[in-house]
Amino acid sequence: MSISTVSFDMNGTITQGRFVDLVWGEGVPSLYARSRGLPLDKAKEIVFQEYAEVGEQEADWYDIRYWFRRFDLGDDWRGLLMSFRDEVAPFPDAADVLAEMGKKYRLIVTSNASRDFTDIELAAAGLEGYFSHLFSCTSDFGEVKKTPEVYARVCEALSISPQEMAHVGDHPLFDYVAPRRLGIRAFHLDRSAISDGDFVVRNLREFMARVRYGDCQSDPGGVLA
């Protein structure tokens, strides 16, 4: 079955991670420090302990609004995100690949990040116009990671079979193993060139070539070589 839809992970795939890292690692602690009259180092210690207490397996961990409530920081969470907007940086190959693939395929984003982040990132990177749909695990499905069930719900929302979708992302489990188990033709993007395997690509241009020339047959094992 031919590919009709191409799905991209976001952070680490089409956008670099500095924006997200700064919001959580500097922005929230700085607001906490000012609100409590604490040195920034002490505020970071407290905030990072709170992050760890909630943990990455909880949807709240990804929710900036939750942390504003928990730390009593007011309600201008969007202002915080916008203050780091200039730190959003797409990877150099992103725009050209999206423009080229968009001529033939429907392009979507499938991300773990909440829409509060992804909407601002895509707009700041100038990439939002390439995508027909954006799916957030946490905002749309109440899930913290991209499981096969999440990909199934994406396919259902688009009225396509898994075999009609290709996906690429930088996480070997959530962007490769999980969608492959559903039958999606997925690729692990490793820009560091550390990983190896038949379905590892080094950049988005290589991914585009693999999809364009049909070199993305199913991998029943669902594991990296």
N, C-alpha and C positions, 0 to 999 in steps of 0.2 A: 504494500500500500504506500502511495507516495506521501511525502511530507507536505502538509498545508500550513502548519503553524510552528513557529520557532520561539522557544521560551528561553529567556535569559535570567540568570541570577543577577543580583544587583551589586552589592558591595563586594569588591574583590574580583568582579567580573567585568562590569561596564564602568563602575565608578570605584575610585580608590577609597581607602578607609579612614582618611584623616578627619573628615567631617564628623563621622560617628564617634571616633575616638576622643575628639576634642569636646564634644557635647557631654559625654559621660565622664570623661577623665578630668576635664577642666571646668566646663561650664556649670554643671550641677554642684560640684564641690565649692566653686567660687560663690555661687548664690547662697549656699549653706553657710559658708564662712561669714559672709556679710550679715546674714540674718541672725547669726548667733554671736557675732563679735569674736570669732575665733581666727587664729592664724590659718592660712590655707593648708599647710601640711597637716595640722590637726583635723581640719574639716575633711580632707581627703581620707584620712585614716578612718574616721567615723562613717563617711559615705560609702567607702569601699567595703567596710564591714557589713553595712546594711545591704549592699548589693549581694554580697556572698550569702547573707542570711536568707534572702528570698530565693536566690539561685536561678540558674539559666533554664531549669525545667519548668518554671512557672511563667505564665503569660505576662504577669505583672512586671517581671524583670525587664521586658522590652517596652513598657508603656511609660512614656515620659510624663503623662498626666498623672499616673499613679504615684510617681516619685515626687512630683510637685505637691501632691496631697500629703504624702507620707512625711515629707520634710517641711510642710507648711511654708511653701515658697511662693504662695499666691497662685495666680492662674495664667500668667503670661509665659506659658511654656513655648508658645510659638515664637515669641520674641527672642527667647534663648536660642532656638534653632536658627532663626534668621540671622542672629548675630554671628554665627559661624558659616553663613551661606557662602562666603567667598572662599572657604576652604574646600568646597566641593570640587573635585577634579575627575573628569572622565579619563579612562585610559586612552592613550593616543590612537589606538586602532578602533575605538568604539564607534564613533560617528560614521566613518567611512563604511564599516562593515554593516551597520544598521541601515544606512542609506541603500547599500547594494542589495542586502537580503530583503529589504522591504519592498523591492520591486517584484518579488516573486512570492514571498511568504507573508502570512499574518504574523506580526511580532508581538510578543507579550513579555511581561516581567512576572516572574514567580519568585518571591523573596520571603525570607524569615522576618525581615524588618517591618515595623509598623508603618502604616500609611503616613503618619505624622512626619516620618523621616523620608520615606521614598518620594512623596509628592514634592517636597522641597528639593531633594537631591536631583530628581529628574529635571525639574524646572531650572535649577541653578546650572546644571550641566548642559542645558539646551538640548536634551534628548527626549523630552516627553512626547514630542510630535511623531516619533517613530513607532509608538506602541498603541495598539488598539485596546488592550486591557492590562491592568496591573492587579496582581493577586498578592495579598499579604497573608501569610500564615496566621499571624496573631490578630490582625484587624478583621479579616474576612472569615476565618475558619476557627478562631480561638485555639489554634495549635501553636506550639513553640518551635517546632521543627518541620521541615518538609518531608513528610512520610509518604509512602505509596498512596495512602488514603487521600492526602492533600492533593497529590497530582491527579488522582481519579476525579476529585471534585472540580478541579480546574478543567479537565477534559469534558466533564458533564456540563459545566457552565458554558463551554464553547461548542457543545454538540459535536464533538469529534471523538474518534477512538484514540487510545494511547499510541497506536501505530502511526497515526498521522502527525505526531508531534516529535520534534527534536528539542533537546534542552542542553544548556551548557552552564556550568558554574564551577566555583573553585573549591567546593567542599566534596571530598571523595565519597562520603556517605550520603549526604542530603541532596547533592546535585548529580550524583552518578549512580550509586547502588540503589537508592530508593526509587528513582524513576525507571531505571532499567528493570526492576522487578515487576513493574506494572506493564512493561512492554514499550515504554518510551525510548527513543533512540538518543540516549544521553551520553555526554562527554564530560570528563573531568578536565577543567582548565587549570594547568599548572604552569604559571608564568615563570616560576623559579627553575623549571626543568629538572626537578628532583625526582618526581615520579616517572614511572615508565609503564607502558601498556598499550594495547591496541586502541583503546578509547581515551587516551590522554592526548590533549592538544596543548600547544605552547602559547598560543595567542588566538584571538578571535578570527584572524584571517585564515588560520589553519582550520578552525572549526567551520568557517564558511565553505571552504573548499571541500571538506569531508561531506557536508550536507549537500552541497551543490552537485557533486559527482556521485552521490548515492552511496558513499563509502561509510555507511552507518547501520550495517545489519544488526540484528538483534544479538544480544549476548546473554544466553540463558543463565550463565553462572552468576552474573551480577556482581563480579568482583574485579578489582584491578589486577592486571598481570604483574 
